Amino acid sequence: MSSDDRQPVEPAGDGPEQLALIRESVRRAKVPKAKPRTWRGAALAKDLPVARVMVNKGVLHLDQYFDYAVPEELDADARPGVRVRVRFGAGAHRIRDGRREGGGLVDGFLIERRAESDYSGALAALAYVVSPEPVLSPDILGLARAVADRYAGSLADVLQLAIPPRNGRAEAKPSPAPLPPPPAPGPGTWERYGRGPAFIESLGAGGAPRAVWTALPGPHWPDELARAVAATLSSGRGAVVVVPDGRRAARVDAALTALLGEGHHALLTAESGPEKRYGQWLAVRRQSVRAVIGTRAAMFAPVRDLGLVVVWDDGDSSHSDDNAPFPHVREVLELRAAHDGCAFLLGSTGCTVEAAQLVESGWAAPLVADRPQVRDHAPLVRTVGDHDLARDEAARAARLPSIAWQAVRDGLAHGPVLVQVPRRGYAPRLACERCRTPARCRQCAGPLEAPDEHALRCGWCGRDEPAWHCAACGSARLRAQIVGARRTAEELGRAFPAVPVRTSGRDHILDSVPSRPALVVSTPGAEPVADGGYAAALLLDGWAMLGRPDLRAGEEALRRWIAAGALVRPQAEGGVVVVVAEPTLRPVQALVRWDPVGHAVRELAERAELGFPPVSRMAEVTGRASTVTAFLAGAGLPDEAEVLGPVALPAPRVRRTGDPPAGEQWERALVRVPPGKGAALAAALKSAQAARLARGGPDQVRLRIDPPDIG
């Protein structure tokens, strides 16, 4: 028993008399002793005595509002948007004095007050108001509902992502007084882009342009984002900027502080800690600040009079939430831009296929520099393929070709050198031995797998492929690439013993490195920024990334290569990037030309021809084989839906939330629909899941709309 639960020690002298007085006080009170539980006998609020509550249960068959009675004592605090606690789960037989009683206490949000309830039975009363601070605005509620419907999830789950946990100390502190709008900034380095100055001018004038921005290499993108935010603030509107991680959020934060000073924006990242982060979030909710810079959860920031939403590097996996219903930042900000009529900016040094689709559909305009500007700011890119390695046996044995040795040696004479090493865990993909074309199924174009040395099958639909031939060159021979990045990095360190070697990866990520000569070995996405830029960069074992068993392997490899290359000095200053990959492959050629947009446009055209996302909409259904089959059979899918699979899922190396229980084999089915049927697919799957849960289905079925990795 805790100290709070212990019974007080009764005084020796006048204890009985005091207890009698206490009992008499309780008896004469207007509200019974049990009021926090049942409010039995308590008077209800005279005006609007019914509260509509979103109960935080998070299951689809309870994805609706529930009505509760509002006791008179809670009338003042029970306002729309506040957090409440309610009794949930009492049966209709548990009614006393006209009030429903019993059930467990659960959290919820008060959505609205009403004069009457649609429910004809007895209502339970609100247990209490957690805090009188309204934290859920109508705009965020509408956005959360749209996200829940798009991703076949529950509103309660989305609100868990949108509203941070309460912190009493932060809530008790007043937020600072809002500052007046800043003056409109100049275009600065936006002049390097043909439509850049016009974009900034439109934001300052209160416009709502939509753009897909392909940023030039170099360190200027944080300042350019800061100027876009400052222009929006100068028009009296707010802005939301979402970046993949805290390191890049800190760079944009520093740029905006340098441009406008402190007090104009809030930084919402996990590194801030619960109290500081909630205090910053409240400052936004109370309209003390009108701009937000943050990571994934900042996409729901409650900014009033929203004028601009920005997502940087939308291809980063950090933008896809790991919790149900798994929303993606890009899609959520598109919904906000359409709902609020505000400006939209998708920026990156690369270009995803989804970004190319936004431009091709006309929803957003391209914001790019001309080719002379690209050549002036990009480093020189050199390639090393199998042909070069075959002529350099010593370098091949050391896993480092001569051209890479030379680039490192020359670069170390002028500054630090970046070495990008593929992350451990990338699995090889089967490809044609002669021309390296990925091996795909003739039925659904899914990736082929080799469960043993004599069998081929599709990783999507599970069909066997006994007589595969390459569609490009006709060869019947396959190859799987091997990953030797760690040993290559060790060889590189031993080759330059007098040079310090610094590492940046999952366990320890560096924010920046000085301009002194050093070898910086980094995994993709963890590259630190070098003061003055890197003198050179080595992108090792390119096949380790190109060989991932995923539709996005080429796109993702190019995105990571360009992100690393963007940290290197321009070619005019001696900057060189060496990539170890076959130079004839499309992603490698796009890197050599520094043309991520062209690569994305060609990828989009191929996916449109084959019916791949993002042209089509796709859903992932996972669970036991029999459960998945029965679920899809009764789901009422659209007539145009195509079911691929189910196929067995490989056992996860590291068990995460939502993975199959230990020792249990799950299978996955993919459901594909043509453009325009995505909403119908999500609604059908959501309805089927809700019905299954209401019946108490014994086995778990997990849904995910638009999964980031589909093989």
N, C-alpha and C positions, 0 to 999 in steps of 0.2 A: 504493500500500500504506500502511495506517495505521501509526502508531508501534507499536501493540500487535502488529502482524503481522511486524515486522522481526525477523530472526534476531539473537541476541546475538553480540557480537564475541568470538571465542575468545581467551583469554589466551595470551600468547606463550610462557610457560614451562611450567606444569604442566597445560595444557589437556587433552591426551590422557588423562592419568591421571584427571582429574576426570570426563571423559566415560565412561571405562570403569567408574568406580564407579557412575555414574548408571545405566548400562545393566544392571549387575549388580543394583542395587536394584530396578529394574523387573522383571527376570527372576524375582527371588525373591518378589515381592509375591504375595499370595493372589488378588488381583483383577487380571485382565489390564489392560493399558494402555488398551484400547478400551472400558472399562466404561461411560463415559457414553453410548456409542453402542449397544452390544449387550449389555453385562453378560455376555458369553460366559464360561462357566465359573464365574460367581459363584453362591454359594449363595443359595437363596430363603428368604424368611421362613418360620419354622417354623409359626407360627399364621396362619391366614387369608392364604395366599400369593397370592391373586388380588385384584386391584384392579379395580373396575368404574368406568370413566371416561366422563364426558361430554366428547367431543372437540369442540373449538371449530371446526367446519367450517362450520356455518351453512347447510347445504343440506338440503332436505327428505328426500331419499332416504337421508341419513346421520343422520336424527333418531332415534338409538338409542344405547344404551350399548355400550361396547367393553371387553373384558376384557384386562388386562395382568398380567404376573407382577411380584411385588414382591421386589426383591433384599433380602437380609438387612440390608445397610447402610442401607436406606431404611425399614426396618420401623417405627422409632420415629416418624419424621416423616410417613409416609404414612397420615394419618388422614382420615376422611371430612370433606369440606368444604374441603380444602386445594387450592391451585393446583398443577398438575403440568405437566410437559412430557413428551410421548410421541412415539415414532416412528409415523408413520401413512402408509399407502400401499404397504407392501411386499407383494409377491405371495406366494402360498403356496409358490412354488418357492425362495424365499430363506430357507432354514432351515439353520442350522448348530448342531451340538451340542444339538439339541432346542429351539432358540430361533429365533424369527422375527427377521430382521434387515433393515435398510434402511428406506427411507421417509424423509420429511421430518419435522423437529421441529415439532410444533404444541402449542398450549396446550390445557389441559383442566382439569376439576374432578374430583377423586376423590369418587365418590358413596358407595361402600361397599366394605368388605373382605369377601371370601368365602373359604370353604374350598375350593370347587371352581368350575370354570367350566362354563358351558353349552356352550361351544365345544369341539369335540373335537380341533381341530388344535393346532399349536404356538402359544404365546403370545409376543409381544414383551414385553420388560421395560420398566418405567417408566424413562425417561431420568433424570429427577431431580425432586425436590420443589422447586418455586420458593420456597415459604415454608412454614414449619410453622404459620402462622396460619390456622385454619379460618375461611373467609369465607362459605361456603355452608351455611346451616342447612337442616334438613329442611323447616321451614315455608316458607321462601322457595323451595326446590326444588319443593314441591308447588304453590305459587302460580304459579311460572313455568311449570310443565307445564300448569296449567289455562288460563293466558293463551295459551300456544302453541296449544293445542287450539281455543280459542274463536276465535282470529284466523287459523287455518290457517297457522301459522308453525312454526318450529323452536325447540326448547328452547334451543339454543346462542344464537340471536339474542336471545331474551328474557333470558338470563343476561348477555349483553353490556350490556343496559339496566339490569339489576338490580344488578350488582356493579361498582363503580367500578374503574378501573385501579389497579394496585398502586403505592404510593409507599414506597420502602424507608425513607426518613428518618422518615416518619410512623409506619410500622409498628414502628420501633425504639423509639419513645417510649412510655412507659407511659401509660395512660389514667388520669384522676383517679378517686379513690375515689367510689363512688356516695353520694348524699345520701339521708337518710331521707325518706319521703313527706311532702309539705307538708300543712298543715291544709286542711280543706275551705273553699273560698271562699264568700262570700255571692253571691246571685244578681245583685247589681248592676243594670245596665240590662236584664238579662233579664226583670225584672219588667214591662217594657213589653209583653211577649208573654204571651198567656193561659196557655200551657203552659210558658213559659220556666223559672220557678223549679222546677217539677216535673221538667223535663228535667235541670237541673243537679243536683238532689237525687238523681235516679236514677243519674247517673254517679258521684256520690260514694258511693253505697251499693253500687256494684259491678254495677249494672244494665247492660242492653244495649239502650237505646231506639234506634229508627231514625226520623230526622226529616228532612223537607225544610223548610228555614228560609228564609223570605223576609224579609230584613233590612230594617229601616226606614232611610230616608235619614239621612245624618249620619256623624260620625266614630267611632261607638261599636263598629262590628263587630269591629275587632281586639281590643278589650278583652273583648268577649263571647266570641270564640273562645278567648282566653287563659283565661277563667274555665271554659269547658268542659274545656280541657286540664288545668287545675289541679284541677278536681273529679275527673277520671279518675286523675290522679297520687295524689290523696289516698286513693284506694281501693287503692293498691298496684299499679296497672296502668299500661301505657304508652299513648301516643297518637301518631298520625301526622296532620299537617296539611299538605295540598298546596294551594298557591296558584299562580296562573298565572305570576308573574314575581318577580324579586328585589326590586322596590320594595314590593310587598305583603307579601312574606316578611319584609322588614325591619320593616314596621309591626307585624306579629304578633309578631315577635321582640322588639321594644321593649316591646310591651304585656305579654308573658309575663315578661320580665325585670323590669319595673316591679312586676308582681304577686307574683312568687315570688323574685326575685333570680337571680343567675347560677348555673350549674351543674346546673340541672334539665332542660335541653333542649339539643339540637344544631340548628344551622342548616345545611342542605344546599342550597346554591345554587352555580351556576357562578361567580358573582362571587368566591367564597371562594378560588379557586385550587386546583390539584390536591392539594398537600400538606395544606393546612388542611382541605379538604373530606374527604379520605380519613381524616385524623386524627379528624374529627368522626364519620365513618361508623364507624370502628373503635370509638370510644367507645360508640356505640349497640350495636354487635355484642358488645362486652365487657360490656354491661349497666352501664356507668358512668353513662349517662343513659337515661331511659326515655321521652322525648318528642322528636319530630322535627318541625321546621318546614322546609319546602323547596318547591322547584319539582318539575316532573314526575317526575324520577327518584326522588324521595323516596317515591313510592308503594310502592316495594319495600324501604323501610328495614327492617332486621332487628330490629325492636322485639320484645322478649320479653313475654309476658303482655299481649298487645295488648288494650286496653279500648275504644279509640275511634279511628275513622278519619274524617277530615274532608276534603272537597273544597270549595274556595271558588270561585265563579263558574265552574261546570262548562261553560258555553257558550263560554268563551274557547278560541280555536283552539290556544293553547299547551298545552292539556291533551291534545292528540292527538299522539302521537309521530310524528316524521318518518321513523323507521327501521323496517324490517320487524321484526315483523309489524304495526306501527302501532297499538299498544294505546292506549286512552283511559283517563285517570286515573279517571273516574267508574266505568267498568266494572270496572277492576282493584280499586278499593276496595270495590265491591259484592261481588266474589269474596272479598276478604279478610274482610269483615264476615260473610259467610255461612260461610266456612271456619273462622274463629276464634271465631265466636259473639260478636263484639264490637259495640259501638254504632257507628252510622253517622250522619253529619251532612252533608247537602248544603246549603250556604248560598250565597246570592247576593242582591243587591238586586233582581234580576229573577227570571225563572222559565223554564227551558227546557221543551220538550215532554217530554223524557225525565224531568225532575223531576216534572212533572204525572202522568206514567204511573206512577211509583213510588208516588205517593199514591193514584191511582185503583185500582191493583192491590191496595192494602192492605199493600204491602211496607214502606212508611214512612208516618209520620203527619205532617200539616201542622203547622208551627210558625210561626204568623203573628200579627200584631197586629190588633186590631179597627180598624174604619174610623175612629173618632175619633182614635186614635193615629196612623194614617196621615195624616189631614188635618192634625194638629198638627205633624208633622215634614216633610211634603213641601212643596216650593215651589209657587207658583202657576204653572200651565202655560198659555201662550197660543199659539195657532196662527196661521199665515199661509199661506193657500192661494192658488190661482189667482184666485179671485174678489177677494181683497184686493189682489193684485198688479195685476189689471186696472184697479182703481180708483186705483192709485198708480203712474202711468206713470214718474215720475221715479225712484222707488225701484226699479221694475222694471229700468230701464236701468242703475242702479247696482248691481243684484243685492242690494239690501238694503232691505226695506220700512220704512215709517215707524215701524211699531210696534217694529221691532228697533232703529232709531235711538234711539227714546225709552227703551227698556229699557237700552241701553248707556249713554246719557247719565245716566239716573237711577242706575244701578248704580255708575258710576265716582265718583259723589259719596260713596259709602259703602264702597268696597272694590274688589277686582279683579273683572274680568268674564271669563268663559270663553267662547271661541268654538270650537266643534267643527266642523272642516272634514273632509268625507269624504276618505278615503284615496285617493290616485291609484291607478287600476287597476280601480276598480269599473266594470263594463260595463253599459250600459243593457239593460233587458229590455223586450220588446214587451208592450204593454198596450192595453186598449180606450181609444180617444181620448175617449170620452164619459164613462165611469164609472170608468176606471183599473183595471178587473179584469184581472189577469194573463192573457195569452193562452196557453192550454194545449191539448195534443193531445186529440182526442176518443177516441183509442184507449187511450192509457196515461196521460193527464193530465200528460205531460211538458211542459217549456217550449218554446214555438215560437220558431224563429230565422228570420232573413231573410238567407240567403247572398247574395242580390242584391235589387234593388228590386221584382222581380216574383215571387219565389218564397218560400213559407213551408214550413218542415219542422220536425219534432219533434227536439229535442236529445237525446232518450232513445232512441226506437225508430227514428228516421230516416225515418218516413213523411212524405210530402208532405201538405200541408193546403191544397188549392187554393181552398176556399170557406169560410173561417173566418167565424163570426159570434159575437159575444159572448153567452155563455149568460145573462148578467145583464140586459142591456138590448137585445140584438138588433142592436147596431151592427156594421158590417163594417169600420170604420176603425180602424187601429192607430196607435200613437205610440211613439216611443223618446225617452227623456229624455236631456238633455245634462248634462254635469258642468262647472260653472264655479266650483268652490270656491276655487281659488287666486286668481283675479281678485277674487272677493268679499272675501277676506281682505285683499288689497292695498287695495281701496277703503276698507275699514274702518279700516286703519291710517292712510291719508291723511286720513280724516275727523276723526281725533282726533290731530293732530300733537303736542300737548303731553303726550300720555299715553304712557308706555313700552309697547312691544309686545314680548312674549316668546313664543317658539315652543317647542313640544315635539312631537317626532315621531320618526321612525325613526332619523335620524342623531344626534339629541341629545334625550334624554328628561329632563325635569325631575322631581325628586322632590316638591318643594314650592315654593310661592311665598309671599311675605309678604302681610300684610293690606293693604298700601298699594294705592291705585288703579293698575291696569295692565290692559292687554289681553293675555290669554293665549290664543294661537292654538294649537290642539292637534288632532292626528289622533285618531280614535277609539281608545281604549285607552291613550293616552299622556298623559291629563290629569293634571297635578300636583295635589296636595292644597293647598288654600289655608288659611292660618291663619285660623281663625274662619269658614271657608266663603266661597264666592263670593257676591257681591251679586246677580249675574245670570249667565245662560248663554244663548248663542245656538247653536241646533242648525241649521246652515245646509244648504241643498240636500238636504233629506230624500229627494228622489227618487233621488239618487245611490246611497243605500243601499237604499232600497225597490226600486230597479230592477235589483238584481243578478240574474243568471240562475241563481238557486238556490232550492231549496225553502225554505230557512231565511231568505230575505231579510227578511221581515217580523219574524220572531222575533229575528234578529240586530240589525236596526235598533232595535227596542224595547229590547233588552238594552243596547246602547251608549248610547241616549238616557237610559235610567234610570240607568246608571252615571255619566254626566255630571251628570244632574240631582241625583243623591244627594250631590254635592259642593257644592250650592247651599244657602244658608241657608233655613230654613223660611219659609213665607208670612207668619207673624206677625212675622218680622224683616225683611220686605221682599224675600225671595228670589223671583226671577221667572225662568222658563225660557220662551224663545220658540223654537218649532220651525217651520221653513219646510217645510211639507208639507201635503198636502190633508187638512183636518180630518175628512173623512168616512171615511178609511181606518181599518181596525181597529187597527193598531199605534199610530196617532196618538191615537185615542180611548182606548186603554188607557193611553197616557202621560198624557193629560189627567186621567183618573180615578185615575192611579197604581195600576193594577190589572194587574200582570204575570201574576198567577196566573190571572185570568179569561181573559186572552188565550191563555195556554198551554193551558188546558182546552178552549177552542174550537178551537184548532189541532189538538189531539189528536183531538178528535171528527171533524174533517174528514179527517185522515190515516187514521183507522180506517176511515172510509167508502170512501176511495180506495185503501186498501192501501199507504200510504206508511210509511216508518220514522218512529218507532220501533215502530209496531204490527207491521209486517212486518220481516223481516230481509233485508238486501240485501248483495250482493257485487259488487265491481267487477273486471272482467277486462280488461286492456289489453295491447296488442301489435299486431303486424301483422294485417291483416284476415284473411288466410287462416289464420294461426296461431291467432287467437282463435276462429274458427269451428270449426276442427278440434279445438281443446282442449275446447270446450264440448260438441261432439258425442260425445267419448269420456269425458266426466267422470263419467258415472253419476249425474247430478243427481237429487234427489228428484222423485217424480212431480208434486208440486204446484209445482215450480219454473217460473217464468215468465221467459223471456229477452227483454230489451229491447235492441234494436240487433243488431249493433254499428253505431256511428256514428263519424265521423272526429273525432279530438281536435284542437282548435286548437293551433297552434304556441305553445309557452311563450315569454313575453317574457323571462323570466330562467331560464336552464337550471339545474336542480337535480338532485341525485342521484335516479336512477330515471326521469328524463325520457327520451323517445325520443332516440336518437342524432341528431346534426345531419343534416338532410336526409332523415330517415326519417319517413314518415307512419304514425302509429299510430291504431288505432281502439279504442273502448271499448264493452263490453257490460255491462249491468246484469242481475244475476240476483236475482229477488225470490221469497221464499218466505213462507208464512203463519206466524203465531205457532206456536212449538213445533217448527219445522223448521230453526231456525238452526244447531243442532249438526250435523244431518245434512248441511246445505249446506256447512258448513266442513269436515267430514270428507271429503266427496266431492271438493271442490276441492283439499284438501291431498293426498289420495291421487292424484288425477290429476296434480298438479304434481310429486309425488315420482316417479311413473312416467315422466313426460316427461323429468325431469332424469336419471334413471337410464339412459334410452335415449340421452341426449346430444342432446336437442332443440336444433337450431341457433339458433332464434329465441327471444328472451326473452318470457316471459309474466309479467305482474305481477298479483298478487292483492291485494285489499284488502277486508276484511270491514267492513261498516258504514262506508263512506266518508263523511267529514264533508260533502263537497260533491257533490251528485248532480245538480244542475241544476234 
